[in-house]
Each structure stands twice: as structure tokens, then as C-alpha cells.
Amino acid sequence: MEHHSASVGVLVVGVGFIAEQHTAAIHADPRARLVGIVDLDAGRAAAAARANGGVPWSTDLAEALARPEVDAVVVCTPNHTHAPIAVAVAEAGRHLLIEKPLATDVAGARRIAAAFADAGRVLMPAHTHRCYDYARAVKEGLGGLGRPEFLRLAILGGWIWPDWRAWVLDPARSGGHALHNGVHLLDLVTWWTGDRPETVYARGRKQTAAELDIYDYLEMTVGFAGGATALCEMSRGHRPATYAARDVLVVGEHGVLTLPWDAEASTVTDESGTGLLPPAGANGFAVQLGAWLDAIGGAEPLMTPGDGVLAVAMGVAAERSIATGEPVRVDDVLTEAGV
């Protein structure tokens, strides 16, 4: 595909909080330019277009994909819509950065990966945590530890969804919490070890309210082919809602790596009492966009389609394990969708 300028023309599909993070990263990178917005809600699409300098907007994805200035697409829609949208992007010959998870089931994830392999275009699942400073520091620091034997990763926070109508609370649309948020941790421990996950055993709790249709607190244990075990703890039910903390421990055959409990949200104590300031971490979305643009330019992608398919399989395995109370083999989940 020929570019019409030195920068990559990017279309953003799906308007919301995450889309705002992606558009900000696009505006900040001189190698990319925002050329359009697509959303099923015309009002939201028009408002987002105005907020981004009056770029064109549409409710028709096919019409937007046909525009010659569109070189690549960022998809920020609900998880259950990913497969049909991604396949349409591939068939239009555009590159894709798509919010995690790649799909809500392995069959959909494989369908997306195959479509981009056929199209010869770059597909990168947006597992943004790979792009944060802490995750990159751990990946780099593991070199001197030898074979990993035990990992613990905890990411704990407060309620992040606006109200009970949020689509992420509907497992039919989100795939469940293990796929929507827990997949970050499952992917990171797999990336850090560089090993093949064999089993996932998970437990879930409805911490915020019994009426939830998802589990907002997860404990997921991953067994790897090389013998390592990873314990992943994910919460969106901590109080207060502004609470945010993270803990990393890796035990290797030659040493131990720790990233201590670091309370990303700052604690402030004054005459009115003790409170928390919002987290102020590094902008992983900017790093992620840069990695995607590098891949479009010919570099190795930070996350491959195969990585995205595997992450989906691990998320599905976690959800199934919660339902059955038994460990689930990752290969069994992959095999069901066809090897």
C-alpha cells in the first residue's frame, strides 16, 4: 500500500476511554496522523471527531476503510465484536492494532490471525502492559536469573467501570474478567518466562457485589512446560476505588528479582485525612503505538498474532477453570479450535 505522506494514516474504530488513550498517542507521534473516527453511535463519533481537530467521522466501517488516506486501523470496540471487524480490516488491506483480547474465543482469534497472514498486513494485539516500564524492566532483568522457577504478579485496583450498564460486566460481550483484564497478567508471565504455558488453574470472587455477572477478583496459577509456576492476582474490587498497587516477584535458579509493592497511586495525608491521588505511570500507549509503527515499517512486532491467540486461550482456560474448579490444559483449549 502506498502512503500519501510520510506518516501513517490511522483510522480509530470505537469511541471511549481507551480510544482517547490511542488518539493521544497518535497525535504525539510524528510518524502517524489521525484520519478518521468510526462508531456506531453518530453522536459519539461526531463528538470524538470534533475533539480531534474535526477529522472525518462515520458510522459505516466499510465506507471508512475504503478511503485512500487510511493506511492502518486501531480497534477499540467491545471484545465480542473484534473478529468481524478485524477480518474486514484485513480484507481492506489495512494494518491493525486491536485492543486486547484479540477475540473472546480461540476460533475467533485464529480467524483474525489467518486473515492478516493472507493479507500480508501487520496485526498487533494491544497488550499495553508489555509497554509499561515495569514490565520491560522485569523482562530485561530476568537475563541473569537463569531458568525461572516461580513468579508472582499482582495488579490490584478499585472499580474502573462507570455503572452497571457497562459492557465489560456482560460476560457474553467481554468474555469474562479473565479475558478482559486478567489476560494482561497471563500474557506478561508468559512473555517474561519465554516458556509455553501448559495449565491454568483459577478462582474468582465477586468482591464488589454478588449481583455481578463477572468475577472482579481473580487468582490464576499458570504451570509452564519448563517447570515454572506463576501466581497471578488481579483485582478491580479493592477499596477505595482510586487504590492501585502492583507487586512482582521472580525466583530463578540463580537469583531473585523483586519489584516491591509500589502503590502506583500516591498517598496524601493532610488536615482532612488520608487520600489517594490517581496513578501517574508512564504512557505505555505511546510506546505501544511506536512499536506498531515500527512493525509496519518492517521491524519485528512487540506482540505477534500467535501471542494474541495464546493469550486468548489462557483467558478461556482461566474462565473454564473457575467454572469447573479444576486446572485446564491450554493445549486442550487450543485443540478445540483446531490446531
C-alpha positions as CSV (number, residue, x, y, z in Angstrom):
1,M,0.0,0.0,0.0
2,E,1.3,3.4,-0.9
3,H,1.3,6.1,1.8
4,H,0.1,9.5,0.8
5,S,2.5,11.3,3.1
6,A,5.5,10.4,5.3
7,S,3.1,9.5,8.1
8,V,0.7,6.5,8.5
9,G,-2.9,7.5,8.2
10,V,-4.8,5.9,11.2
11,L,-8.5,5.2,11.5
12,V,-9.8,4.7,15.0
13,V,-12.8,2.4,15.4
14,G,-14.8,2.6,18.6
15,V,-15.1,5.7,20.8
16,G,-14.5,5.6,24.5
17,F,-11.9,5.9,27.3
18,I,-9.4,3.6,25.7
19,A,-9.8,5.3,22.3
20,E,-8.8,8.5,23.9
21,Q,-5.5,7.0,25.0
22,H,-4.8,5.7,21.5
23,T,-5.7,9.0,19.8
24,A,-3.5,10.9,22.2
25,A,-0.6,8.6,21.3
26,I,-1.3,9.1,17.5
27,H,-1.2,12.9,17.9
28,A,2.1,12.7,19.8
29,D,3.9,10.6,17.2
30,P,5.0,12.4,14.0
31,R,5.0,9.1,12.1
32,A,1.2,8.8,12.4
33,R,-1.8,11.0,11.8
34,L,-5.4,10.5,12.7
35,V,-7.5,10.4,9.5
36,G,-10.9,9.3,10.8
37,I,-13.3,8.1,13.5
38,V,-15.8,5.3,13.3
39,D,-18.5,4.5,15.8
40,L,-22.0,3.0,15.6
41,D,-23.3,6.0,17.6
42,A,-23.3,9.0,15.3
43,G,-23.3,11.5,18.2
44,R,-20.3,9.9,19.8
45,A,-18.5,9.7,16.5
46,A,-19.1,13.3,15.7
47,A,-18.1,14.5,19.2
48,A,-14.9,12.5,19.0
49,A,-14.1,13.9,15.6
50,R,-14.6,17.5,16.9
51,A,-12.4,16.7,19.9
52,N,-9.7,15.6,17.5
53,G,-9.5,18.6,15.2
54,G,-12.5,17.9,13.0
55,V,-11.3,14.7,11.3
56,P,-13.9,12.8,9.2
57,W,-16.2,10.5,11.1
58,S,-18.6,7.8,10.0
59,T,-20.9,5.1,11.3
60,D,-20.1,2.9,8.3
61,L,-16.8,0.9,8.7
62,A,-16.7,-0.3,5.1
63,E,-17.0,3.3,3.8
64,A,-14.2,4.5,6.1
65,L,-11.9,1.6,5.2
66,A,-12.3,2.4,1.5
67,R,-10.8,5.9,1.9
68,P,-7.4,6.1,0.3
69,E,-5.9,8.1,3.2
70,V,-6.5,5.1,5.6
71,D,-3.3,3.0,5.9
72,A,-4.0,1.4,9.3
73,V,-6.7,1.0,11.9
74,V,-6.9,1.0,15.7
75,V,-9.9,-1.0,17.0
76,C,-11.3,-0.1,20.5
77,T,-14.7,-1.8,20.3
78,P,-16.2,-4.3,22.8
79,N,-14.4,-7.7,22.8
80,H,-17.2,-9.7,21.1
81,T,-17.0,-7.5,18.0
82,H,-13.3,-7.9,17.4
83,A,-13.4,-10.9,15.0
84,P,-15.7,-9.5,12.3
85,I,-14.2,-6.0,12.5
86,A,-10.6,-7.3,12.3
87,V,-11.4,-9.5,9.3
88,A,-12.9,-6.6,7.5
89,V,-9.8,-4.5,8.2
90,A,-7.6,-7.4,6.8
91,E,-9.7,-7.7,3.7
92,A,-9.4,-4.0,3.1
93,G,-5.6,-4.4,3.2
94,R,-5.0,-2.2,6.2
95,H,-2.7,-2.8,9.2
96,L,-4.3,-3.3,12.6
97,L,-3.6,-2.5,16.3
98,I,-6.5,-4.1,18.2
99,E,-7.4,-3.9,21.9
100,K,-6.9,-7.0,23.9
101,P,-8.2,-9.7,23.9
102,L,-7.7,-10.5,20.3
103,A,-11.2,-12.2,20.4
104,T,-13.4,-13.8,23.0
105,D,-12.6,-17.3,21.9
106,V,-9.7,-19.1,20.2
107,A,-11.6,-19.7,17.0
108,G,-12.2,-16.0,16.5
109,A,-8.6,-15.2,17.4
110,R,-7.3,-17.8,14.8
111,R,-9.7,-16.4,12.2
112,I,-8.2,-12.9,12.7
113,A,-4.6,-14.2,12.6
114,A,-5.3,-16.1,9.4
115,A,-6.9,-13.2,7.7
116,F,-3.9,-11.0,8.3
117,A,-1.5,-13.7,7.2
118,D,-3.4,-13.9,4.0
119,A,-3.5,-10.1,3.6
120,G,0.2,-9.7,4.3
121,R,-0.5,-6.8,6.7
122,V,0.7,-6.2,10.3
123,L,-1.6,-7.4,13.1
124,M,-0.6,-6.4,16.7
125,P,-2.8,-7.2,19.7
126,A,-2.7,-4.2,22.1
127,H,-1.5,-5.8,25.3
128,T,-0.4,-2.5,26.6
129,H,1.2,-3.8,29.8
130,R,4.1,-5.1,27.7
131,C,4.9,-1.5,27.0
132,Y,4.9,-0.2,30.6
133,D,8.3,0.5,32.2
134,Y,7.8,-2.1,35.0
135,A,7.1,-4.9,32.5
136,R,10.0,-4.1,30.3
137,A,12.3,-3.8,33.3
138,V,11.4,-7.2,34.6
139,K,11.8,-8.7,31.1
140,E,15.3,-7.2,30.9
141,G,16.2,-8.1,34.4
142,L,15.5,-11.8,34.1
143,G,18.6,-12.4,32.0
144,G,20.9,-13.1,34.9
145,L,18.5,-15.3,36.9
146,G,18.7,-18.4,34.9
147,R,15.6,-20.5,34.4
148,P,12.6,-19.0,36.2
149,E,11.1,-21.3,38.9
150,F,8.4,-19.2,40.5
151,L,6.7,-15.9,39.5
152,R,4.1,-13.8,41.4
153,L,2.4,-10.9,39.7
154,A,-0.3,-8.9,41.5
155,I,-2.2,-6.0,40.0
156,L,-4.8,-4.6,42.4
157,G,-7.1,-1.7,41.9
158,G,-10.5,-0.2,42.5
159,W,-13.7,-0.3,40.4
160,I,-12.9,1.2,37.0
161,W,-16.3,0.8,35.2
162,P,-18.8,3.7,35.1
163,D,-22.0,1.8,36.0
164,W,-24.0,-1.4,35.8
165,R,-24.7,-0.9,32.1
166,A,-21.0,-1.2,31.1
167,W,-20.5,-3.9,28.5
168,V,-17.4,-5.2,30.4
169,L,-19.8,-6.6,33.0
170,D,-21.6,-8.8,30.5
171,P,-19.5,-12.0,30.0
172,A,-21.2,-12.5,26.6
173,R,-19.6,-9.3,25.4
174,S,-16.4,-9.1,27.4
175,G,-15.6,-12.9,27.6
176,G,-15.3,-12.5,31.4
177,H,-12.8,-10.8,33.6
178,A,-10.1,-13.3,32.9
179,L,-10.2,-12.4,29.3
180,H,-10.8,-8.7,29.7
181,N,-8.3,-7.8,32.4
182,G,-6.7,-11.0,33.7
183,V,-5.3,-11.6,30.2
184,H,-2.8,-8.9,30.9
185,L,-1.2,-10.9,33.7
186,L,-1.4,-14.2,31.9
187,D,0.4,-12.7,28.9
188,L,3.1,-11.0,30.9
189,V,4.2,-14.0,32.9
190,T,4.3,-16.0,29.6
191,W,6.3,-13.2,27.9
192,W,8.7,-12.9,30.9
193,T,9.4,-16.7,31.1
194,G,9.6,-17.2,27.3
195,D,8.1,-20.6,28.1
196,R,5.0,-22.5,26.9
197,P,2.0,-22.4,29.4
198,E,0.6,-25.9,30.0
199,T,-2.1,-25.4,32.6
200,V,-4.2,-22.7,34.1
201,Y,-6.0,-23.1,37.5
202,A,-8.1,-20.1,38.5
203,R,-10.5,-19.0,41.2
204,G,-12.8,-16.0,41.1
205,R,-14.6,-13.8,43.6
206,K,-17.4,-11.3,43.2
207,Q,-15.8,-8.7,45.5
208,T,-17.9,-5.6,44.7
209,A,-21.3,-7.2,44.7
210,A,-23.0,-10.6,44.5
211,E,-25.1,-9.3,41.6
212,L,-22.0,-9.1,39.3
213,D,-22.1,-11.4,36.3
214,I,-18.3,-11.5,36.2
215,Y,-15.6,-12.1,38.9
216,D,-13.8,-8.8,39.7
217,Y,-11.2,-10.6,41.8
218,L,-9.1,-13.3,40.2
219,E,-6.4,-15.7,41.3
220,M,-4.8,-17.6,38.4
221,T,-2.0,-20.1,38.6
222,V,-0.1,-21.0,35.4
223,G,2.1,-24.1,35.0
224,F,4.8,-23.9,32.4
225,A,6.4,-26.6,30.3
226,G,9.9,-25.8,31.8
227,G,8.6,-26.4,35.3
228,A,8.0,-22.8,36.4
229,T,4.8,-21.8,38.2
230,A,3.3,-18.3,38.0
231,L,0.7,-17.0,40.5
232,C,-1.3,-14.1,39.1
233,E,-3.6,-12.0,41.3
234,M,-5.9,-9.5,39.6
235,S,-8.4,-7.2,41.3
236,R,-10.8,-4.5,40.3
237,G,-12.7,-4.7,43.5
238,H,-10.4,-3.0,46.0
239,R,-11.4,0.0,48.0
240,P,-11.1,2.9,47.8
241,A,-11.8,3.0,44.1
242,T,-8.7,5.0,43.5
243,Y,-6.5,2.3,45.0
244,A,-3.8,0.9,42.7
245,A,-0.9,-1.3,43.6
246,R,1.4,-3.8,41.9
247,D,3.8,-6.5,43.1
248,V,6.3,-8.6,41.2
249,L,8.5,-11.4,42.4
250,V,10.5,-13.8,40.2
251,V,12.6,-16.6,41.6
252,G,15.1,-18.1,39.2
253,E,17.7,-20.8,39.6
254,H,20.4,-18.2,40.1
255,G,18.7,-15.4,41.9
256,V,15.6,-13.4,42.8
257,L,14.1,-10.3,41.2
258,T,11.6,-8.2,43.1
259,L,9.7,-5.1,42.1
260,P,8.3,-4.2,45.5
261,W,4.7,-3.3,46.2
262,D,4.8,0.1,44.8
263,A,1.3,1.7,45.2
264,E,1.1,3.5,41.9
265,A,-1.5,5.8,43.5
266,S,0.3,8.3,45.8
267,T,-0.9,8.5,49.4
268,V,-1.6,12.0,50.6
269,T,-2.2,12.9,54.3
270,D,-3.3,16.4,55.3
271,E,-5.7,18.1,57.8
272,S,-8.7,16.4,56.0
273,G,-7.3,12.9,56.4
274,T,-5.5,10.4,54.2
275,G,-6.4,10.0,50.5
276,L,-5.0,8.7,47.2
277,L,-4.0,10.6,44.1
278,P,-4.7,9.0,40.7
279,P,-1.9,6.8,39.4
280,A,0.7,8.6,37.3
281,G,2.5,5.8,35.4
282,A,4.5,6.0,32.2
283,N,2.5,6.2,28.9
284,G,2.5,2.7,27.7
285,F,0.1,3.6,24.8
286,A,2.8,5.8,23.2
287,V,5.4,3.0,23.4
288,Q,2.8,0.6,22.0
289,L,1.9,2.8,19.1
290,G,5.6,3.3,18.3
291,A,6.2,-0.5,18.3
292,W,3.3,-0.9,16.0
293,L,4.5,1.7,13.6
294,D,8.0,0.1,13.7
295,A,6.4,-3.2,12.7
296,I,4.5,-1.6,9.9
297,G,7.9,-0.3,8.8
298,G,9.4,-3.8,8.8
299,A,10.6,-4.4,12.4
300,E,9.7,-7.4,14.5
301,P,6.3,-6.8,16.2
302,L,6.3,-6.4,20.0
303,M,3.5,-8.9,20.1
304,T,2.7,-11.4,17.4
305,P,-0.7,-12.7,16.3
306,G,0.4,-16.1,17.7
307,D,1.0,-14.4,21.1
308,G,-2.5,-12.9,20.9
309,V,-4.1,-16.3,20.1
310,L,-2.2,-17.9,23.0
311,A,-3.3,-15.2,25.4
312,V,-6.9,-15.8,24.4
313,A,-6.5,-19.5,25.1
314,M,-5.1,-18.8,28.5
315,G,-8.0,-16.4,29.3
316,V,-10.6,-19.0,28.2
317,A,-8.8,-21.7,30.2
318,A,-9.0,-19.4,33.3
319,E,-12.7,-18.8,32.9
320,R,-13.3,-22.5,32.4
321,S,-11.2,-23.4,35.4
322,I,-13.3,-21.0,37.6
323,A,-16.5,-22.7,36.3
324,T,-15.2,-26.3,36.9
325,G,-12.9,-25.9,39.9
326,E,-10.3,-27.9,38.0
327,P,-7.0,-27.0,36.2
328,V,-7.4,-26.6,32.4
329,R,-4.8,-27.6,29.9
330,V,-4.1,-24.7,27.5
331,D,-3.5,-27.1,24.6
332,D,-7.0,-28.6,25.1
333,V,-8.4,-25.1,24.6
334,L,-6.3,-24.6,21.5
335,T,-7.1,-28.0,20.0
336,E,-10.8,-27.5,20.3
337,A,-10.5,-24.5,17.9
338,G,-8.3,-26.5,15.5
339,V,-4.5,-26.7,15.5
